Amino acid sequence: MYTDSHAHLTYLTLDNHDHNPKNLLQAMQQAGVSRVMAIMCQLSENDAIRDWVDLAASDDSLPDVGMSVGIHPCQDEQVLAGIGVDELLALDSDKVWAFGETGLDYHWDSNKKAAQKHSFLTHIAASQHAKKPIIVHTRSAYQDTLDTLQAGKCEHGIIHCFTEDYAFAKQALDMGLYISLSGIISFNKSQELRDVAAKLPLDRILIETDSPYLAPVPKRGKDNEPTFVPYVAAVLAKIHNKSVEEIGEITSRNFVNLVNQYKTVI
């Protein structure tokens, strides 16, 4: 029923699951989470992420696990500046659902803007070549993120862990991107974000955990994990006057529509 559109599975401690990945996947299934996209932040994570993909594929009773290919904007400047389209496409496969996490982060790394922009544009180009969505990270880079998306003619992707205003969301939506909301929307201090979420069209919203970060209320202070994504859905359900099950179905359908935009099936 639920799709976690963004989780760093290889960063999880699995302390609550006897350090066994299969136990987490089974817990996800019990929580109604039928799909998760495992996010890559550096290319060296490829094998570890594919282990999760292969584990899920080995048992039809487990949730579907796909993955992304990409380099986070806070990685080494030389890596960001040197990445090429062919290097990203070399890791593409049927279980690669998107390219990223890429984008711009001037909060932690404002001293390497040129390298971040190069990497961002390279990921956009790879996603366009593969006809798969891009996953966009943006922090303290409001206008440059929008400008780079426009410069790359991006029209197929996700603004991940959205925290910007409605004007930003509207421009992203107009380009054809989807808006993914995380546990931040449940925080007491996030009323402005909830007000923005109320204006978003339901057919363009996704939900995510960004595990192991940003655990939603009532799991604050714990390591986040995909089993918690229904709590994000519950906040959206209240905002949009829907049941949590309806939000789960809507956002899952949105994810499938996005990934399938240029192909028949996931």
C-alpha positions as CSV (number, residue, x, y, z in Angstrom):
1,M,0.0,0.0,0.0
2,Y,2.7,2.5,0.9
3,T,5.8,3.4,-1.1
4,D,8.9,4.9,0.6
5,S,10.3,6.9,-2.3
6,H,13.6,7.7,-0.6
7,A,15.5,5.6,2.0
8,H,19.2,5.1,2.7
9,L,19.0,1.4,3.4
10,T,22.7,0.8,3.6
11,Y,23.0,3.4,6.4
12,L,20.5,1.6,8.7
13,T,21.9,0.0,11.9
14,L,19.1,-2.6,11.9
15,D,19.4,-2.6,15.7
16,N,15.7,-3.3,16.0
17,H,15.8,-6.2,13.5
18,D,18.6,-8.3,14.8
19,H,20.9,-6.7,12.2
20,N,19.2,-8.8,9.6
21,P,18.0,-7.0,6.4
22,K,15.3,-9.6,5.7
23,N,13.8,-8.9,9.1
24,L,13.4,-5.3,8.2
25,L,11.8,-6.2,4.8
26,Q,9.4,-8.5,6.6
27,A,8.5,-5.7,9.1
28,M,7.9,-3.3,6.1
29,Q,5.5,-5.8,4.6
30,Q,3.6,-6.1,7.9
31,A,3.4,-2.3,8.1
32,G,1.9,-2.2,4.6
33,V,5.0,-0.8,2.9
34,S,5.1,-2.6,-0.4
35,R,7.9,-0.7,-2.2
36,V,11.0,1.3,-1.3
37,M,13.7,3.0,-3.4
38,A,17.2,2.6,-1.9
39,I,19.2,5.8,-2.5
40,M,22.8,6.0,-3.5
41,C,25.0,8.9,-2.4
42,Q,28.3,7.7,-3.8
43,L,29.1,5.1,-6.6
44,S,31.0,2.9,-4.2
45,E,27.6,2.0,-2.5
46,N,26.5,0.2,-5.6
47,D,27.2,-3.4,-4.5
48,A,25.8,-2.9,-1.0
49,I,22.6,-1.4,-2.4
50,R,22.2,-4.2,-4.9
51,D,22.4,-6.7,-2.1
52,W,19.2,-5.2,-0.8
53,V,17.6,-5.3,-4.2
54,D,18.6,-8.9,-4.8
55,L,17.4,-10.0,-1.3
56,A,14.0,-8.5,-1.9
57,A,13.8,-10.1,-5.4
58,S,14.6,-13.5,-4.0
59,D,11.3,-13.8,-2.1
60,D,8.0,-12.8,-3.6
61,S,6.5,-12.2,-0.1
62,L,8.9,-9.3,0.5
63,P,8.5,-5.6,-0.6
64,D,9.8,-4.5,-3.9
65,V,13.2,-2.8,-3.6
66,G,14.6,-0.6,-6.4
67,M,17.5,1.8,-6.3
68,S,19.0,5.0,-7.6
69,V,22.4,5.7,-9.0
70,G,24.1,9.0,-8.1
71,I,26.5,11.2,-6.1
72,H,25.2,13.4,-3.3
73,P,26.2,17.1,-3.7
74,C,28.2,17.0,-0.4
75,Q,30.7,14.5,-1.8
76,D,34.3,15.3,-2.6
77,E,34.7,18.3,-5.0
78,Q,36.9,16.4,-7.4
79,V,34.4,13.6,-7.6
80,L,31.6,16.0,-8.3
81,A,33.6,17.9,-10.9
82,G,34.8,14.8,-12.7
83,I,31.6,12.7,-12.9
84,G,30.5,12.0,-16.5
85,V,27.2,10.7,-18.0
86,D,28.8,7.5,-19.1
87,E,30.0,6.7,-15.6
88,L,26.5,7.0,-14.2
89,L,24.9,5.1,-17.1
90,A,27.3,2.2,-16.6
91,L,25.5,1.4,-13.4
92,D,22.0,1.5,-14.9
93,S,19.8,-1.6,-14.8
94,D,16.2,-2.6,-14.7
95,K,16.2,-2.2,-10.9
96,V,17.6,1.4,-11.2
97,W,14.5,3.5,-10.9
98,A,16.1,7.0,-10.8
99,F,19.3,9.0,-10.9
100,G,20.5,10.8,-7.8
101,E,20.5,11.9,-5.0
102,T,22.0,14.9,-6.7
103,G,21.4,18.6,-6.5
104,L,22.8,21.6,-4.7
105,D,23.7,22.0,-1.0
106,Y,25.1,25.4,0.0
107,H,24.3,24.8,3.7
108,W,27.2,22.3,4.2
109,D,29.3,22.9,1.1
110,S,28.9,26.4,-0.3
111,N,32.6,26.5,-1.3
112,K,32.1,24.1,-4.2
113,K,29.2,25.4,-6.1
114,A,30.7,25.0,-9.6
115,A,31.4,21.3,-9.0
116,Q,27.9,20.7,-7.5
117,K,26.3,22.3,-10.6
118,H,28.4,20.3,-12.9
119,S,27.4,17.1,-11.2
120,F,23.7,18.1,-11.0
121,L,23.6,18.8,-14.8
122,T,25.4,15.5,-15.5
123,H,22.8,13.6,-13.5
124,I,20.0,15.4,-15.3
125,A,21.6,14.4,-18.6
126,A,22.0,10.8,-17.6
127,S,18.4,10.6,-16.4
128,Q,17.2,12.0,-19.7
129,H,19.3,9.5,-21.7
130,A,18.0,6.6,-19.6
131,K,14.4,8.1,-19.5
132,K,14.3,7.8,-15.7
133,P,13.6,10.4,-13.1
134,I,16.1,12.6,-11.3
135,I,16.2,12.8,-7.4
136,V,16.9,16.4,-6.4
137,H,18.4,17.4,-3.1
138,T,18.3,21.2,-2.4
139,R,19.4,23.0,0.7
140,S,20.1,26.8,1.0
141,A,20.2,26.8,-2.8
142,Y,16.7,27.9,-3.7
143,Q,17.1,29.8,-6.9
144,D,20.2,28.0,-8.2
145,T,18.4,24.7,-7.9
146,L,15.5,26.0,-10.0
147,D,17.8,27.7,-12.5
148,T,19.9,24.5,-12.9
149,L,16.8,22.4,-13.4
150,Q,15.7,24.8,-16.1
151,A,19.1,25.0,-17.7
152,G,19.1,21.2,-17.9
153,K,15.6,21.2,-19.3
154,C,14.6,18.8,-16.5
155,E,11.0,17.6,-16.7
156,H,11.1,14.2,-15.0
157,G,12.0,13.8,-11.3
158,I,11.5,14.3,-7.6
159,I,12.2,17.2,-5.3
160,H,13.2,15.0,-2.3
161,C,12.5,15.9,1.3
162,F,10.7,19.1,0.3
163,T,10.9,22.0,2.7
164,E,10.7,25.0,0.4
165,D,7.7,27.4,-0.2
166,Y,4.8,27.1,-2.5
167,A,6.4,29.3,-5.2
168,F,9.3,26.8,-5.4
169,A,6.9,23.9,-5.5
170,K,4.8,25.5,-8.3
171,Q,7.9,26.0,-10.5
172,A,9.0,22.4,-9.9
173,L,5.5,21.1,-10.6
174,D,5.3,23.3,-13.8
175,M,8.5,21.6,-15.0
176,G,6.9,18.2,-14.5
177,L,8.5,17.2,-11.2
178,Y,6.9,15.5,-8.2
179,I,7.1,16.7,-4.6
180,S,8.2,14.2,-1.9
181,L,7.4,14.9,1.7
182,S,9.3,13.4,4.6
183,G,8.8,13.2,8.4
184,I,9.6,16.9,8.6
185,I,6.0,17.6,7.8
186,S,5.0,16.0,11.1
187,F,7.3,18.2,13.2
188,N,5.6,20.8,15.5
189,K,7.6,23.6,13.9
190,S,6.5,22.7,10.3
191,Q,3.1,24.4,10.1
192,E,4.3,26.5,7.1
193,L,5.3,23.3,5.3
194,R,1.9,21.7,6.1
195,D,0.3,24.9,4.6
196,V,2.2,24.4,1.4
197,A,1.3,20.7,1.3
198,A,-2.3,21.6,1.5
199,K,-1.9,23.4,-1.9
200,L,-0.1,20.6,-3.7
201,P,-2.1,18.5,-6.2
202,L,-2.6,15.0,-4.8
203,D,-1.5,13.4,-8.1
204,R,2.0,14.9,-7.8
205,I,2.9,14.1,-4.1
206,L,5.2,11.3,-2.9
207,I,6.1,10.3,0.6
208,E,9.5,9.2,2.0
209,T,11.4,8.5,5.2
210,D,14.9,9.6,4.2
211,S,15.9,6.8,6.5
212,P,17.8,6.7,8.9
213,Y,17.2,10.5,9.3
214,L,14.2,12.7,10.1
215,A,12.0,10.2,12.0
216,P,8.4,11.4,12.0
217,V,6.3,12.1,15.0
218,P,5.7,9.9,17.1
219,K,9.1,8.3,16.4
220,R,11.2,11.4,17.0
221,G,14.6,10.6,18.4
222,K,14.7,7.1,16.9
223,D,16.6,5.9,13.8
224,N,14.1,6.3,11.0
225,E,13.3,3.3,8.8
226,P,10.8,2.6,5.9
227,T,8.3,1.0,8.4
228,F,7.6,4.6,9.6
229,V,6.5,6.0,6.2
230,P,2.8,5.5,7.1
231,Y,3.2,8.3,9.7
232,V,4.1,10.7,6.9
233,A,1.0,9.5,5.1
234,A,-1.1,10.1,8.2
235,V,-0.2,13.8,8.3
236,L,-1.0,14.2,4.6
237,A,-4.3,12.4,5.2
238,K,-5.3,14.9,7.8
239,I,-4.2,17.8,5.6
240,H,-6.2,16.6,2.6
241,N,-9.1,15.1,4.4
242,K,-8.4,11.6,3.2
243,S,-7.9,8.3,5.0
244,V,-4.3,7.3,5.6
245,E,-4.9,4.2,3.3
246,E,-6.1,6.5,0.5
247,I,-2.9,8.6,0.8
248,G,-0.9,5.4,0.7
249,E,-2.6,4.3,-2.5
250,I,-2.4,7.7,-4.1
251,T,1.3,8.3,-3.4
252,S,2.1,4.7,-4.5
253,R,0.3,5.2,-7.7
254,N,2.1,8.5,-8.2
255,F,5.4,6.8,-7.8
256,V,4.6,4.1,-10.3
257,N,3.4,6.7,-12.7
258,L,6.6,8.7,-12.4
259,V,8.9,5.7,-12.8
260,N,6.8,4.3,-15.6
261,Q,6.5,7.6,-17.5
262,Y,8.6,6.3,-20.3
263,K,8.2,2.6,-20.0
264,T,5.6,-0.1,-19.5
265,V,6.3,-1.5,-16.1
266,I,8.7,-1.1,-13.2
